[in-house]
Amino acid sequence: MDKFSPSKVKRTLGISYLGCCDSSPKLVKSLTHKNVLTYGLYLAPRDLSGYNVCSNSDNCCKYCLNGSGRNKIELLTYKEGGPIQQSRIKKTKLFFEDKDTFMQLLIHEIRQAKNKADAANMKFAVRLNCTSDISPEEFTLMGVNILQFCESIQFYDYTKVYEHTKLSEKYSNYDVTYSYSGENWEICEELLKKGYRVAVVFENVLPEEFRGYPVIDANQYDARFLDEGGLICGLTYKKVANDYVNGKYQRPETTFVTRQEEAVSSCEAK
């Protein structure tokens, strides 16, 4: 059997890396404000690759952060997306079509990043789902999942899949923040009462409270596992490529973005 070669795999696939620690300004903020070096994995969201990686994304797929940052410029420039989009599609296809190779490369890169963090006296964390919502138990190699392979490493995610929240009780190195869709408040409140955090996207200004729960500014850093439970992680909406029609910004029509008027009324109703 040929020895696994990360550089050969990346060269054959036509990608520079599988995941990295400096591709997202928000992940970098965790390092700046909390001394946490974060390895993040960006896959092609929803079913862009032909494989659905976000099962509960009906009301947010159009406004996914996949279309923000540098990729927003590429998506507005190229009809089928530019190099970033195509790279994410390749990585997603690799996950489903050759998981052993995907996992070997993933573990290799995580270990490299962990060594970098240790050498610089930084904390270290991994976010597998920056633009996806796949259970970490699906990231397997030889029947062992990634949380088991890397038991000493902190993993975390945001999720809209209720079943994924139970994994944070099963694995001590996995932390999850549930996401409010605008239509799942009963589940959100159930989880808040159990001590989970819930992420809520607000259109503009973050309120001090939402539906009776305190709101923290989750824009400051991404390392949610450092936050206490039972609170709202407030995020302000980031404009994406799909918000622009003929070059003009259109207010997103989706329930997962909480309007200013709803945020205010929720505070007044306490």
Secondary structure, 3 states (H helix, E strand, C coil): CCCCCHHHHHHHHCCCCCCECCCCHHHHHHHHHHCEEEEECCCCCCCCCCCCCCCCCCCCHHHCHHHCHHHHHHHHHCCCCCHHHHHHHHHHHHHHHCHHHHHHHHHHHHHHHHHHHHHCCCEEEEECCCCCCCCHHHCEECCEEHHHHCCCCEEEEEECCHHHHCHHHHCCCEEEEEECCCCCHHHHHHHHHHCCCEEEEECCCCCCEECCEEEEECCCCCCHHHCCCCCEEEEECCCCHHHEECCEECCCCCCCEECHHHHHHHHHCC
